[in-house]
Amino acid sequence: MVVAVTSRPDVDQESKTALKRLPIPPLKDTLQRYLERVEPLQDDRQFRRTKKVVMSPENIDLMNTLQQKLLQYDAELANETPESSYIEQFWYDSYLLYDQSVVLNVNPYFQLEDDPTITKVNPRGAEPDGPYGKHTLQIKRCAKLVTSILKFIKQVRHGTLAEDKIRSTPLSMDQYKKLFGSSRIPPGPGEESCHLQTDPTSHHIMVMYKSQFYWFDVLDINNFPIFQSPEELEWNLYSIIMDTERHIGDHLESREEFIRYLMPMGVFTTESRRVWSNIRDYIYHDSDSTNWKNLKLIDSALFVICLDDLQFDSKDSETSSQLVQSMLCGTSTINLGEDITSKVPLNIQYGTCMNRWFEKLQLIVTRDGKAGINFEHTGVDGHTVLRFATDIYTDSILSFARGVTKNVPDIFAEKEMDPKLLKKQSRANLITIPRKLEWRPDSFLLSSLHFAETRISDLISQYEFIPLEFETYGAAHIKAMFKCSPDAFTQQIFQIAYYALYGKFETVYEPAMTKTFQNGRTEAIRSVTKESKKFVKSVFDSKATNAQRIDYLQKAAKEHSRITRECSMGLGQDRHLYALWCVWNEWYKHSLPLPPLFKDKSWDMMNNNVMSTSNCGNPCLKNFGFGPVTANGFGIGYVIREDSISIVVSSRHRQTARFVSLLEKSFLEIDRIFRREHERLEALSKAPNYQPNEKTPDKEQYLAEIRKRTGSMSQNTKSDDLQFLLSGYDYFDISVTG
């Protein structure tokens, strides 16, 4: 679960509160929590077998050995590297040892809300589309965001970034230094793991347009922004677009020249780590060092800007799905001859999947000014990127207001800075005019690019992405009407929709933030509980009353909130057990048997997250999403606002559109249940001789009056929404389902 954080501009990083270390829970507590999370997902016989395995003397004895080693390891870490946590390196390894493509498997995306200050771009006297033609919205939006990003980077590097807090509790700030100048580097020869490389001296950015790379410096040697206003950046961006268009036009006549010019080197970052590692090794040993130097420039860049020559109508369901796809993994578009207006040669891929570098932080901006962030997940979690996205979006919007009045708050306001840093900014040896990366292609690289392109096209074609903008109600209504945590309530909706479609419960994962601890990352909230199962089944049970359903819902939401708080305190079960497994794999693999818990079917089940979900609540986001983490799963990213809820669902063509429609109907059905119960209670209160908490003296008269007033509210009457959830069938026989 991603949590919006608040910040105080009067607190600098040097005065940050020392945070406690992430606790290692007692083994007994973790095993008990594990059993509590597993039980709702198993039948009685399966659970008895799992409980017997988990609580067996053999398992407890072996797990105790691993627990003692983990405690020793954490004590040594605390002494040698105080700013650390017991899970940190194990968590890095889980990402860096991953060999498959990071596309759809690792990298998530955030789409920012549109910028209302640049929707009108044709001032009098300007060209019909604005000063930069059809790219005006794109260039202006990008320049504003980059200007705000540079302010953010300056504060990170000067140590003056306002402290993250939840209410009055400070959060760990360690991830921000990994956000910029970082890159995921494939394994070198003989190495097993990728590397997370961060260059703290980086001062340049990369700009991609139609798979071409340009770079220029944006910070001086003291980490002050070179470009103080968006207008200073606009011409650089426009010149990059125009230069690419001119060169592509020059190479259109010859197919071979076009392919050699295109050289979409970014597509290599969509490959498996081993394939990309071999290609990098080949480039490294090439007698011509040009390509290798280019790679090093990209690796060390602060971030990458991806200017996409596409625009999307977010009100159209088909193009809104394409926009999600473009932000998450890129589009796949090949000229097969159907589009006679295309200037791209036949059978050439020119989708936005070619205009990406997935191993770094990417700012993506479309031709119509829609903007998003795609990020490599190893060093940073969603809440860190959310704070970054919130700040740059807010600052870019406020920049318009500052042009009208000076009485506008500055979210990047800071204390007096070190006088040494305030001396005249040095721009010596800085490159502020865009320079193009020229690649040296050969037959090996060209054929490798071809096969990389076909593999990413295959991968993209296996997935579908469906956004839902639910605008009937949001957090305010959920809290006031349903008396539930909005996040806990939405998690119940996911389970209703899945149960309606498949008649069973599967493993659900939601991350909880543990940044209240030093170098904390996340813990796993397991959303399926005994309480949630009871509630979900009641929705489809013809014998259940609305009053019972409401009671079950509120108890399920309360239990979800309790588990969430527990996980946020570092007292979950997933990270602790994973760390114990890593301890066995690192130090005891050849001397101790694997503890029986890790061989039990329940362990595989709990690590097969059929519904992987994440809540990212912030007004600056239009939506966000990620790929499913299992072949038979759904990836569900959601944003809960005061009056609406945005959801993006992805899957490998697992009836995604149908599942999304069930989510919408589930939201509506729960609202109907509460409204009908409210109407029933209102009718009861008006019935003759009705006295709260007492039996009516005239039962027949009372019943006749209630039937008259609530006859249309029979508990067995299915609403249109429930009939939709049931696919036209009758109520489930819940005695034989999940």
N, C-alpha and C positions, 0 to 999 in steps of 0.2 A: 504494500500500500504506500503510495507516494503522498506525503503530507505537505501542504503549503506551509512555508515558514515565514516568520516575520523577522525584521532586522532593525537594528538601532544604529543610525548613522554616527552617533557620538561615541561608539566603542570601536577602537581599532584592534587589529589582530595581536599586537604586542601585549595587550592587557586582557587577552582571552582567559576565561576561567579554566583552571586545570580540571580536566574531566576524569572521571573514574574509568578504570579498565573494564572492558566487557566481561561480565562474570561467567564463570564456568559453573553451570548448575550442578547440584548433587546428582550423582548417577541415578539414585533411586527415584528422584523426582522426574528425571528425563524419561526413564523407562515407563513410569506410570503415565506420563503425558502421552507418550507414544501409543500406549495401549488405548488410551481414551480417544485418540485421533483415529486409530485403526478400526476400533469396534464398529462405528456406524457404517463402514464400508465392507464389512464381512457378514456372512450369516453366522448363526450361533456356533455351528461346528467348526467353521474356519477360525473364528475368534478364539474358541477354546484351545485349538491347536497352537495358534500364535501366542496366546498368553502362556501356555505351557513352555514354549520355546524361550520366550523372553525372560520368564522368571525361573528358568532351570538353573541349578547350581553351576553347571558348566558355562552357561552364557554369562551369568553374573560374575563368576570368577575371572573369566577372560576380559570382560568389559571393565572390571575393577583394575586390572593390570594396565589397560589402555588409559583409563581415567587418571591413574597416578602419573603415567608418562605425560599426559596432556597437561596436568597441573605443573609438573616439573618444567615442561617446555614453556608454558606461559610465564612461570617465575623467571626463567632465564631471559625471555623476551623483555619482560618488564625491567630487568636490570640492564640489559644491553641496548634495547631500543624502546625507551619508555613510550614513545608515540607509536603504539602498535596494538594489535589485538590477537587473540589466539586463533581466530578464524581467518585473519587477513591473508596470509600467504597461501593457505589452503584454498581460499576463494579465488585469488589470482590464478593459481594453478588450474582450477577448474575451467577457467576461461582460456588460459594460454595453452593448455594441453589439448584443447579442442581442435580437431583436425579438419572438420568440414568447413564449408563456406560460412563466413559470418553473416552473409546476406540471409535474411529471414530466420536465421538461427540464433543470432546474437544481437544485432543492432536494432534498437527501437527508433521511433521517430516522434517528434512533437510538431504539430502544425499550429502556428500562431494565428490568433485572430487577425482579420484584415485591419489595415491601417486606415481609419476613417478620414485622416487628414490628407490623403493623396489619391482619393478616388476620382477627383476632378483634376485633370491635368492639362486642359486646354485653355490657358490664359489668353486673353485677347492678343491677337497679333502672332500667336504661336502657330505651329503646324497643326493640322487637324488632330493628330494623336499626341501632341505635346512636343517639347523641344528635342526629344530623342526618338521621334517617330513611334512605331509600335512598341518600342522597348522603354518608353518613358516611365510607366508605372513600375516596371521591373528595376530600372536603374535607380529611381528615387527611393523605392522601398529598401533596396539592398544597401544603398549609401547611408540611409538613416540608421539601419540596423548595425552596419559595420562601425559607424561612428560611436554608437552606444557600446558595442562589444569592446572597442579599444579602451573606453573609459573603464569598463569592467576589468579588463586585463591589467590596466595600470594599477588599479587598487589591489588586485591579487598580488602583483609583484612588488608593490610598495608596502604590503602588509597592512593596508587600511580598509580592506573590504569589511563592511558592516557585518557584525556577528549574527549568525543564524540563531533563532530562538523559537521554541514552542512555548507560548505563554512567557514564563520567566526562566525557562530552562534552556541553558546554552547547548548548542550542538557542535559536534566535531566539524572542523573546517578543513580537514586534511586533503579532501578530494579535489579542491579547487586548483591546487598546483598541478594536478594531473590532467586538467581540462584542456590546456593550451600547449602547443608545441609538442604534443604527444602523438605517438603512432604505435600501432601494433606491428611488430617486425617478425616475419616468419622465421622458423628455426634455421640456424646456420648448418653447415655440413656436420653430421654426427650428433646434432642436438635434437632433443625430444620436444622442447617447448618453444613457443613463440616468446617474444620479449615485449614488454611495455617500455618504450623509450620516450623520455621526456627531455626536451632541450630548453632549459631555463633562460637561455640567451637568445632564443629565437625572436626575430623582429619583423619577419615577412609573412605574407599570406599567399596562398595559391588561389587563382581564379580559373574555373573551367567553363568553357562554352563550346558546345558541340565537340566534346572530348579533347579540346585543345587546352594546354596549360600555359598560364601567364603568372608571373610573380612580381611583387614589388614590396618594398619596406613600408611598414605602417607605424612602427615605433622607433624612437631614437635610442641611443645607447643607454639613456637613463629611464627607459620604458615610459616615456611620454608619447602620446599620440602625435604623429606628424600631421595628420589631417584633422583639423579642429572642427570642421563643419561638413555636413553631407555634400554640399555643393563642391567642395574640393575633391571629393572622391568620384563624383559622377562622371567627369570626363575620362578618368582612367577606365571605368567600367564600360563606358560607351566605346572608347577606342578599342578595347579588347573585342567587343562584339563586331565592330566594323572591320577590324583587321582579319578576324576569322572568316567573316562572310566574303571578304575580298579574295583571300587565299583559296577558300573552297571553290569559289567561282573560277579561279585561274586553273584549277585542277580537275574540273568537271569533264573536260573533253576526253581524257584518257582514264579508263577504269583503273589501270595499274597505278597511275600517278595519284588518283583520288585515294586509293586504299593506302598507299605509302604516306600520303599526307595526313590522312585521318589518324592513324596510329593511336587507337583508343587505349592507351596504357592503363587507364583506370580499371578496365575490365579484369585485369589480372588480380585485383583485390577481391574479386568475387570467387576466385578459385579456392580449392582446398589448400590448406597450409603447405602440404608437401609439394604440390604442383607449383605453387607460387615460390616456394623456397628454392626449388630447382631452377626456375627461371631467373630469380635474383642471383643465384650463384653463377649462372651462365653469363649474366650481364656483368657481374663483378670481375670475371676472368676475361672479359672481352678486351682485346688490345686497344680498342677505342674506348676511352673512359667517359665519353659524353653521356651515354645512357645512365651510367652509374652515378655520375654527378647530379643528373636530373633527379634520380630517385632520392638521393640524400637531401636535395633541396625540398622535395615534397615531404619527406619524413620529418624534417625539422620545422616545417611551416607551422605558424600559430594555429591555423585552421584552414579549411578549404571552402571557397564559395563556389556553388554550382548554379550557374545561370542557365535555366532551361528554356529552350525556344518553344514552349508550349503554353497554352492557357486552358483553364478548366471552368466549366459552369458548375459551381457547387450546388446549385438548386436542381440540377439534373442528376438522377440516381446513377446513371451509367458513368458520366464524367466525374461525379464525386467519388465513385469507387476507383476510377483511374487516377485521381489525384492522390488518394490514400496509397495506391500502389506505387505511384511515382515517388512519393516521399519516403516510403518504406524500403522499396527494392528497385525502383526504376521501372519504366515501361519497356516493353519489348515490341518494337515496330520494325518490320522488314519490308522493303519495297519488292513485292512479288509481281509487280506490273499492273495491279488493279488501280493504283493511284497514278494516273498519267501526268498529274501536275507535279509529282515529286521530282526533285532535282538529284536525288540520290540514285546511283546505279542500281540495277536489278540485283536482288538477293543480298543486299547490304543492310545490316542492322543499324538503325539510327535512333532507337529508343533512348530514353533518358538513363537506362541502365549503363550506357556507355559514358555518361557524363557524371561519374561518381568516383570517389576514392574512399572506400568503406572502412579503411583502417584509421581514420581520423575523424575529428569533429567536423561536420559539414553543415554549412548554412545553404539551404536550397531556396531559390527564388524563381518563380515562374514569370512568364512574360506579362501576365496580368497582375503581378504584384503579390501573389500568395507566397507565404514564406513558411519554411519549416526547418527543423534541426534533426539531423540523423547522426547518431553518435556511437562510437565504439565503446562497448560496455565494460571492458575489463577494469579500468581504474576509477570509474565513476558510476554512481547509481542515479536513478531517476530523479530523486529529490534534489540532488546537486545541480543537475541540468535544468530542473524546474526553476530553481532560484535564479540561475543564469538567464533562462528564457524570460522569466517574469521581469527581471531588472532591465534587460535590453528592450523588451517590448514597451514597458512603461516609460523608459527614458526616451525612446524614439517617438512616442506619442506626445510626451510633454515638450519635446523640442519644438513642436509647432506652436504650443502655447507660449513658450519663451520668446518666440518671435513677435508675439502680440503684447505681452506684458512681462516685466521682470519679476513680478511677485508670484513666481511658480516654484514649488519645492523642487529641490535637486536630490534625486535618490543617490547620487554619487558624491554628495557633499562629504567633506572630510576635514579633519583637524589640520592645524598648521603642519606643514611637511618639513622634513629635514632641509635646512638651508643649502646643504651641499647638492641636493637634488634639484633645487630651484634655480641653480645657476643657469646661465644661458644654454639652451638646449643645443647640443651638437648634432649637426646633420652631415658631418664629414663622412664620406664614403658610403652614404646611403643611396639606395636606388629607389627613386619615387616614381619613375616612369615605367609602366609595365614592360617586362621582358618575356619573350616567348621561349618556352622550352622546345628546342629542336631535337628530335629523336633520330637515331641512326638505325633504321630497320634492316633486318636481314631475313633470309628465308625461315630461319628457326623462330624468330620473334613473330613474324607474320603468320605462320601456321599456328603458333601457340595462341596468338590473339584470336584466330578463327575458332579454335576449339574452345577457348575460354568463353567466347561469345555464345557459341551453341549450347554450352553447359548452363550458363546463366539464363539463357532463353528457355531452356528446358525447365529449370528450377522455377522461374517465374510462372510458367504456364501451369504448374502443378497447384497453384494457390489461388484463392479468391479472397476478396476483401470487401466487406459490406459495412458502411457506416449507418448509424441510426441517430437522428436528431429527435429525441423525445422532448416535446415542448409543452406537454399537458401539465406537468408539475416538476418540481425539483426539491432541493434540500429543505426549503422553507415549509412546504406542504408535508413532507415526510415527517419533519419534527413536530409540526403543529397538529396534524391530523392522525398520523400513525404512531406518534410517540416513540420513534425509533431513531437510532443513529442512521443517517443517510447511507453511509457505506455498508453497514450491517444489513440494512433493508435491501440494498441493491444486490448484495451477495445472495439473498434469499430468492430474488427474482431470477438470477442465473440458474439456480437449482430448479425452480418451477419450470422454466422453459425447457431445460434438459430432460426433466422427468416427464414432461408432457410429450416430448418427442420420442424418448427411448424407454420410459417406464422404469428407470433405475437411477442409482446415484453413483457418481464416479469421483475420483480424487480431484479436489479443487485446491488451487494454490493462490495465495495472495501475499505479497511481501509486506512486512512491517518494518519500519525504519528503526534502527538501533543507534542512531547518531548522537543520542544523549551520552554515549560512551566514547572514549577515545578511539578513533579510527573504526568506529562501528560501521557496519554495512546494513544487512537486512536479516530478518528472521521470517520463517514461513508460517503464515496463518492458515490453518486447515479449516475450511469453511463448513464442511459437512459434519454436523454434530447430531446427537440424538434429538436435540430440540429442533434443528432445522428439518430433519427427516419427518418428524411428527407434524410440523407445520405444512410442509410441502404435500404430504399425503392427504392432509385434511382438505386442501384445496380441491382435490379430486374425489373426495369421499362424500357421497350423497347423504350420509347419515350425520355428517358433521354440521354444526350450526355456525353461522357467521361469528357469533360471540366466541365460540371455541377457536375458530381460525385466527381471530384477532389475538386472543390470549396466547396461542401457540406462536404466532409471529413475533409478538413482543418478547416472549421468553427466548426464542431463537436469536433475535437481534441482541438481546441482553447478553446471552452466552457468547455470541460472536465478539461483542465489544470487550467482554472480559478476557477472552483469548487474545485479542489484539493488544490490550494493555499488558498482558503477561509477556507476549512476544517482544513488545517495545522495551520491556525491562530486561531483555536478554535472557528470558526464562522460557524460551520455547524448547522444542525437541530436535528440529531438523538440523540446525547448524551444529549443535553439540554432537549429535550422532554422526554427522558427516565428518566432523573433526576427529572423532574416535576412529572412524574407518580410515581416515588419512594417516593417523598415527600407526595403525596396524600396517598399512601399506608401505609406510616409510621406514618403520623401524622393526616390525615383527613379522613381516611377510614370510620369512624363511625360518622363523623360530617358534611361532605360535600358530595354532589353528585359527582360522577365521571364526569369530564368535557366531554362534548359531543364528542370532538375530539377523545378521547380514546375509544369511543364506535362506531365510524364511521368505515365502512368497509375498508376505505383507511388505517387506522392504522394497521389492520391485514394484509393487502396487503403489506405494507412497511416493516413489520416484518416477512414476508415470502419470504426470499431471495432465489429465484429459482436458480440464479447464484451467488454463493459466491466466490469471486475472491481475489487473493492477489499477488502482484508483489514483488519478492525478488531478486533484481539484484545484483549479486556478482560473480566474476570468481571462487571463491572457491567452489561454489555449482554446483553439477551435476543436481539436481532438488529438488523440495520440493512439499509437498502436504498435503491434509487434507480431511476429509470426507465432504459430502454435509450437509448443515445445515437444510434442509427440506427433507421430504420423497420423494418429486417429483423434487428434485433439483440436481444441479451439484456443486461439489467442484473443483475449478480451481486454482491451484498454478502455477505460471510461473516465469521464470528467463530470462531476456532479456540481452543478451551479445552483443558485438560489431558486431559479424558476424552470430549469431544464436539465436534461442529462444527455450527454453525447457518448456514444459507444461505437467502437470500431471492432468488428469481429473478423478474424481471419481463420482459415482452415484449408486443408488440402481437399477442397471440393466436397466437404461433408455437409451438404444441405445448409450452407451458411445463410443464404437468404431466408430460408424457412425458419432457421433458428432465430435470426434477428426479428422476424415477424412475430415469433412466439414471445420474445422478450418484450416487445411493445404491448402485446395483448396481456402479458402477465402484469405489467405495470398498471394497465387499465383495469384488469380484473380485481386486483387488490384494492384499488380505489373504490370500485363498485361494492366490494364486500363491506368496507367501512361505511360507505354512504347508506347502504341498505340497513345495516345494523343501527346506524344513527337514526334513520327514519323509523325503524321498529321501536327503538327506545322512546322516541318522541311520541309515537302513537300510544305506547304503553302509558306514558305519563299523563295522557289526556283521557284514558279510559275511565268510565264511571267506576266509583268505589275502589280505584287503584291506590294502594298505599305502598310506598317503597319499603322493601324488606319485610312485608307482611302478606299473609294470604288474603286474597280478596274474599269477602263474605258471600258474594253471589258469583260462584264460579261460572255458571252457564251464561249469565249476562255479560260477565267479563270476557269470556271466550268469544261470544257473538260479536261484541264490540271490536275486539282485536282482529277477528277474521275480517270484519268489515273494513277496518282501517289498514290492515296489512295483508289483505288477501293476495295482492299482486307480488308480495314478497315472500312467497313460499320458499323454504330452504331448499326444496328439490327442483326449483325452477332454474334452469341454466341460462345465464346471460349470453348475449351474442359473443362476448369475449371468451367465456368459458367453453362455449360450443366450438369456437375457433381453436382453443387450446386442445380440445379433445378430438380435433379433426372430424367433427360431425358424429363421433361415436358417443356412447353413453359414459357415465362415470366409470372410472377404473375400478376393477375389483382389487382393492389394495392389499388383500390378503395373499395375492399371488404375484405381486410386483416388488421389485427392488427392495 
